Amino acid sequence: MDERLKEFERLLDIMDELREKCPWDRVQTLESLRNLTIEEAYELSEAISRNDLDDVKKELGDLLLHIVFYSKIGSELKAFDIDDVLKSINGKLIYRHPHVFGDTEVADENEVKENWEHLKIRETNKTVLSGVPATLPALIKANRIQDKVKGVGFDWEEKHQIWDKVMEELLELKDEIHRADRSKTEAEFGDLFFSLVNAARLYGIDPETALEKTNQKFTRRFNYLESQTMAKGRSLKDMSLDEMNVIWEEAKNLDDTGGHKP
């Protein structure tokens, strides 16, 4: 037997034993595992963003365990088992890749994505946006919405056209801020964010990844500011903004010269 299959079979056997003998594993349900699975997905995302391949391997194992766990519970409910899960994904991949497993021809990855969306709609008989989970974080959801509608041709003819839309939304936001209408200001902030996500997509940038890298950069620089302040026996609350900016510039220079670890 292939070594990979042996290890997978071993995991299934371990899951069977845990479900029977472990007090914690025995009482878990589909619902009780849901939030834990979300947490594992975020941990995998964090490992990928750090490019920590050893952690990526471990987090993938944790997610695989969850898939096996759900499948075990499904079999107990007589709803589905791991075999059904594998048959389902195998069938889906073959159906949605006719350019690989059939005679369809595609020019590039964009045509692949467009075909995928058309086949998905035909297969499930659902609307274009029904495949976007309602519980996705807003930034990721905005990106997926725009990616979905692009798949059916609803997109800008030229990507540079998006900047007129971004400026339009920015001016509308400024007008509502001037009018001090909180509800409309919130709506215009949303429109501006949505248009910026659209711009990122058009230029091949994942907005979630871009924002997370900025979060990490800001955190890194602020931690430097705080550590340097404490080393001088001072508190940030007692410092002027100009004094803080001096140390902040030091932190920026460390980033520029590679003095900070990624």
PLY file of the C-alpha trace (Angstrom):
ply
format ascii 1.0
element vertex 262
property float x
property float y
property float z
element edge 261
property int vertex1
property int vertex2
end_header
0.00 0.00 0.00
1.18 3.54 -0.80
2.79 5.11 2.29
0.43 8.10 2.04
-2.61 5.84 2.08
-1.21 3.92 5.05
-0.84 7.13 7.05
-4.35 8.26 6.08
-5.78 4.90 7.13
-3.87 5.21 10.40
-5.48 8.62 11.00
-8.93 7.14 10.41
-8.17 4.34 12.90
-6.93 6.86 15.48
-10.11 8.91 15.02
-12.27 5.81 15.58
-10.41 5.05 18.80
-10.57 8.64 20.05
-14.30 8.80 19.40
-14.81 5.64 21.40
-12.41 6.12 24.31
-11.65 9.84 24.81
-14.22 11.69 27.01
-13.68 14.97 25.12
-13.72 13.57 21.59
-16.72 11.41 22.40
-19.04 14.36 23.14
-18.11 16.61 20.22
-20.71 17.52 17.59
-20.62 19.24 14.21
-21.64 22.47 15.92
-19.14 22.23 18.79
-16.27 21.78 16.34
-17.26 24.69 14.09
-15.52 27.53 15.95
-12.47 25.36 16.56
-12.19 24.75 12.82
-12.36 28.48 12.13
-9.58 29.00 14.68
-7.45 26.34 12.98
-7.97 28.00 9.60
-6.74 31.31 11.02
-3.72 29.61 12.57
-2.89 28.12 9.17
-3.29 31.56 7.59
-0.92 33.07 10.16
1.69 30.35 9.54
1.48 30.99 5.79
1.88 34.75 6.29
5.04 34.06 8.34
6.25 31.64 5.65
6.84 29.13 8.46
6.60 25.94 6.43
7.00 23.68 9.45
4.01 25.35 11.12
2.09 25.23 7.83
2.59 21.45 7.82
1.36 21.17 11.42
-1.66 23.40 10.87
-2.63 21.46 7.76
-2.56 18.34 9.90
-4.90 19.99 12.41
-7.33 20.92 9.64
-7.15 17.40 8.19
-8.01 16.04 11.62
-11.12 18.24 11.66
-12.20 16.95 8.25
-11.81 13.38 9.46
-13.63 14.26 12.71
-16.61 15.77 10.85
-16.71 12.75 8.58
-16.74 10.39 11.57
-19.66 12.26 13.11
-21.40 12.26 9.73
-21.07 8.49 9.52
-22.58 8.13 13.02
-25.51 10.28 11.87
-25.78 8.03 8.78
-25.50 11.19 6.64
-22.05 10.80 5.02
-18.62 9.34 5.69
-15.07 10.08 4.59
-15.59 8.03 1.42
-18.55 10.25 0.47
-16.48 13.37 1.16
-13.65 12.17 -1.09
-16.00 11.07 -3.87
-17.72 14.45 -3.72
-14.55 16.53 -4.07
-13.09 14.22 -6.73
-16.24 14.46 -8.81
-16.39 18.24 -8.41
-12.78 18.73 -9.46
-13.20 16.62 -12.59
-16.49 18.33 -13.53
-15.13 21.85 -13.04
-11.88 21.24 -14.94
-13.10 20.23 -18.39
-9.93 21.80 -19.83
-7.96 19.07 -18.01
-10.34 16.10 -17.98
-12.32 16.97 -21.11
-11.88 18.68 -24.46
-12.55 22.31 -23.42
-9.79 24.75 -24.35
-8.84 27.78 -22.25
-6.44 30.63 -22.97
-5.39 31.52 -19.43
-6.24 31.35 -15.72
-8.98 33.98 -16.10
-10.88 31.74 -18.49
-10.46 28.88 -16.02
-12.05 30.98 -13.27
-14.88 32.13 -15.55
-15.64 28.56 -16.60
-15.54 27.47 -12.94
-18.20 30.03 -12.00
-20.44 29.15 -14.95
-20.17 25.43 -14.20
-20.82 26.02 -10.51
-24.02 27.94 -11.25
-25.17 25.28 -13.70
-24.29 22.48 -11.27
-26.00 23.95 -8.19
-28.71 26.00 -9.90
-27.90 28.89 -7.54
-27.26 32.58 -8.04
-23.79 34.00 -8.73
-23.28 35.34 -5.21
-24.91 32.47 -3.30
-21.51 30.78 -3.04
-20.08 33.59 -0.91
-20.42 32.55 2.77
-22.34 35.10 4.81
-19.96 34.65 7.76
-16.79 35.63 5.89
-14.94 38.65 7.31
-16.12 41.76 5.45
-12.84 42.47 3.66
-12.50 38.93 2.34
-16.20 38.85 1.47
-15.94 42.06 -0.58
-13.05 40.57 -2.55
-14.91 37.31 -3.17
-18.08 39.15 -4.24
-16.13 41.15 -6.82
-14.26 38.07 -7.99
-17.54 36.20 -8.42
-19.25 38.88 -10.51
-16.11 39.23 -12.63
-16.55 35.57 -13.52
-19.79 36.39 -15.35
-18.40 39.50 -17.05
-19.50 42.21 -14.60
-16.25 44.14 -14.33
-14.43 47.25 -15.51
-13.36 47.26 -19.15
-10.00 48.83 -18.19
-8.58 48.54 -14.69
-7.48 52.18 -14.55
-11.17 53.17 -14.63
-11.47 52.11 -10.99
-9.55 55.19 -9.82
-12.32 57.54 -10.96
-14.69 55.45 -8.82
-12.33 55.56 -5.83
-12.06 59.37 -6.08
-15.83 59.67 -6.48
-16.40 57.66 -3.30
-13.75 59.67 -1.42
-15.42 62.98 -2.37
-18.84 61.63 -1.35
-17.38 60.55 1.98
-15.89 64.00 2.58
-19.27 65.61 1.81
-21.08 63.40 4.35
-18.41 64.04 6.99
-18.94 67.77 6.42
-22.71 67.30 6.83
-22.09 65.32 10.06
-24.58 62.62 9.09
-23.23 59.55 10.90
-25.36 56.98 9.07
-24.51 58.30 5.61
-20.85 58.74 6.60
-20.73 55.07 7.58
-22.29 54.10 4.25
-19.76 56.18 2.31
-16.87 54.67 4.27
-18.21 51.26 3.22
-18.44 52.35 -0.42
-14.87 53.68 -0.32
-13.54 50.47 1.25
-15.43 48.40 -1.34
-13.97 50.41 -4.22
-10.43 50.09 -2.78
-10.86 46.33 -2.48
-11.97 46.35 -6.11
-8.86 48.33 -7.08
-6.60 45.88 -5.25
-8.23 42.95 -7.05
-7.83 44.61 -10.44
-4.11 45.09 -9.81
-3.58 41.53 -8.62
-3.25 42.37 -4.92
-5.07 40.39 -2.24
-6.48 43.11 0.05
-6.61 40.90 3.14
-2.94 39.98 2.75
-1.94 43.58 2.05
-3.77 44.90 5.10
-2.42 42.15 7.34
1.14 42.96 6.27
0.50 46.60 7.18
-0.95 45.48 10.54
2.24 43.51 11.20
4.44 46.40 10.08
2.63 48.87 12.34
2.75 46.45 15.27
6.47 45.88 14.75
7.22 49.60 14.64
4.99 50.43 17.60
6.61 47.66 19.66
9.98 49.23 18.86
8.69 52.63 19.91
7.39 51.21 23.18
10.54 49.19 23.95
12.83 52.14 23.25
10.70 54.39 25.44
10.75 51.91 28.32
14.53 51.47 27.94
14.87 55.19 28.61
12.76 54.88 31.74
9.91 56.85 30.25
6.24 56.30 29.45
4.54 56.91 26.13
1.87 58.91 27.93
4.52 61.38 29.08
6.08 61.87 25.65
5.12 64.44 23.05
4.08 63.34 19.57
7.27 64.87 18.16
9.38 62.77 20.54
7.49 59.64 19.56
7.90 60.44 15.87
11.70 60.52 16.25
11.71 56.92 17.50
9.05 55.96 14.94
11.37 57.12 12.16
14.11 54.93 13.66
11.73 51.98 13.44
10.94 52.80 9.80
14.64 52.95 8.99
15.14 49.54 10.58
12.44 48.17 8.27
14.03 49.82 5.24
17.49 48.44 6.05
16.29 44.98 7.06
17.01 45.55 10.73
13.61 44.17 11.68
12.90 40.50 11.17
9.81 39.87 9.00
0 1
1 2
2 3
3 4
4 5
5 6
6 7
7 8
8 9
9 10
10 11
11 12
12 13
13 14
14 15
15 16
16 17
17 18
18 19
19 20
20 21
21 22
22 23
23 24
24 25
25 26
26 27
27 28
28 29
29 30
30 31
31 32
32 33
33 34
34 35
35 36
36 37
37 38
38 39
39 40
40 41
41 42
42 43
43 44
44 45
45 46
46 47
47 48
48 49
49 50
50 51
51 52
52 53
53 54
54 55
55 56
56 57
57 58
58 59
59 60
60 61
61 62
62 63
63 64
64 65
65 66
66 67
67 68
68 69
69 70
70 71
71 72
72 73
73 74
74 75
75 76
76 77
77 78
78 79
79 80
80 81
81 82
82 83
83 84
84 85
85 86
86 87
87 88
88 89
89 90
90 91
91 92
92 93
93 94
94 95
95 96
96 97
97 98
98 99
99 100
100 101
101 102
102 103
103 104
104 105
105 106
106 107
107 108
108 109
109 110
110 111
111 112
112 113
113 114
114 115
115 116
116 117
117 118
118 119
119 120
120 121
121 122
122 123
123 124
124 125
125 126
126 127
127 128
128 129
129 130
130 131
131 132
132 133
133 134
134 135
135 136
136 137
137 138
138 139
139 140
140 141
141 142
142 143
143 144
144 145
145 146
146 147
147 148
148 149
149 150
150 151
151 152
152 153
153 154
154 155
155 156
156 157
157 158
158 159
159 160
160 161
161 162
162 163
163 164
164 165
165 166
166 167
167 168
168 169
169 170
170 171
171 172
172 173
173 174
174 175
175 176
176 177
177 178
178 179
179 180
180 181
181 182
182 183
183 184
184 185
185 186
186 187
187 188
188 189
189 190
190 191
191 192
192 193
193 194
194 195
195 196
196 197
197 198
198 199
199 200
200 201
201 202
202 203
203 204
204 205
205 206
206 207
207 208
208 209
209 210
210 211
211 212
212 213
213 214
214 215
215 216
216 217
217 218
218 219
219 220
220 221
221 222
222 223
223 224
224 225
225 226
226 227
227 228
228 229
229 230
230 231
231 232
232 233
233 234
234 235
235 236
236 237
237 238
238 239
239 240
240 241
241 242
242 243
243 244
244 245
245 246
246 247
247 248
248 249
249 250
250 251
251 252
252 253
253 254
254 255
255 256
256 257
257 258
258 259
259 260
260 261
